[in-house]
Amino acid sequence: MKKLFTGVCTALITPFNKHNDVDYVALGRLIKNQIDSGVDALLILGTTGEAPTLSLDEKKSIINFTIEIVAKRVPVVVGIGGNNPSSIIELGLYAKSVGADAVMVTAPYYNKATQDGMVKFFNHIAKNVQLPMIVYNVPGRCSVNILPETMERIAKNKLVYGIKEASGNIEQIQTIVRLCPNTAVYSGDDTIALPCYAVGCVGIISVASNARPAAVASIHKNFIARKVTTARRRYFEHLPYFQSLFSQVNPIPIKHELSKMGICKNILRLPLTPFDTNR
């Protein structure tokens, strides 16, 4: 099976300071905590990292900083998703040039491509970037769903090493696992992580592990060690917390949590606003 990692990959937030600039001290603190807690990979510049609000220069700086501080201790995956292929390729080539291990590309949002268009889109990005790729399906944000049969076609590309499935549909996820036996499938939702492992996902790209990396990792480790009762107990123990992180739009709740832990300031970029405690 082609895969970059098994277990937990944290979809890192992007900390900002009071001037709304990237807070590299906080980002370094967050990365250290992740690695010390035993996560298996790190993702930067994803949805959780507020990538749409970052400039190209900021993205390049975050990539450089992360790769340098991680120093190959775990794989670094760079989110380069968008809806303009030339911009996606430009960022992907930059990530490749400075040592990123892989890229993650979301379904093109707003364009609302056909299923055939998405196959051509991902193949085009892979051909031009030439770096291991994770394909990210998140219909709730992109307004398009990559169907299992389409994902099967996309996964035939030798550079597609993984699939992040965040449709929330277990039937779809298990169908993708069945149709793509040679490609790692990762849960994109903390709230259904254990059911995803049960149908064959090899890990998770997690929001919750920003704050609770050891807890998220323990669920997967116990499951693959066939300690299913323990995995289930720990999953249900943390499930209300996982659910609370999606009570408002991600990454609003997780930044609120991290600020309470002293890891970063509770600052987001518009159009996102801080957690509404009155809701």
Buried (B, 14 or more C-beta within 10 A) or exposed (E): EBBBBBBBBBBBBBBBBEEEEBBBEBBBBBBEBBBEBBBBBBBBBBBBBBBEBBEEEBBBBBBBBBBEBBEEEBBBBBBBBBBEBEEBBBBBBBBBEBBBBBBBBBBBBEBEBEBEBBBBBBBEBBEBBEBBBBBBBBBEBBEBBBBBEBBBBBBEBEBBBBBBBBBBBBEBBBBBBEBBEEBBBBBBBBBBBBBBBBBBBBBBBBBBBBBBBBBBBBBBBBBEEEBEEBBBEBBEEBBEBBEBBBEBEBBBBBBBBBBEEEBBBBBBEEEBEBBEEEE
